[in-house]
Amino acid sequence: MKLLFSILIALVIPLFFLLVFVLSQYQKLATLRRRCQETAARPDSALAQQAYALAVAEYNEARRRFPTNLIGAAFRFAPVPPVIVQMGTNDIRGKSEKPLNRQSQA
């Protein structure tokens, strides 16, 4: 009976700490994603654009690093597109970079 109890304790304690770790990493990604969404909703200004760019960069960097990349993949945290500033307009969000069409010179 003591052996069974010892084995049970040896399995439960590491699993508990693993659960706490996974939840903390999930919370980190969720907080960063929420910050990206909140800064995207701000009125367009240079400060708002800078805050959005920093939030997106921090979130995407956290998604790429171990172990949050495993947690992010398991809970389907999608990457946020980076800021693309278009000259002459204030529309900066929701745009994705398109590859340049290069003409081959003949």
Buried (B, 14 or more C-beta within 10 A) or exposed (E): EEEEEEEEEEEEEEEEEEEEEBEEBBEBBEEBBEBBEEBBEEEEEEEBBEBBBBBBBEBBEBBEEEEBBEBBEEEEBEEBEEBEEEEEEEEBBEEEEEEEEEEEEE
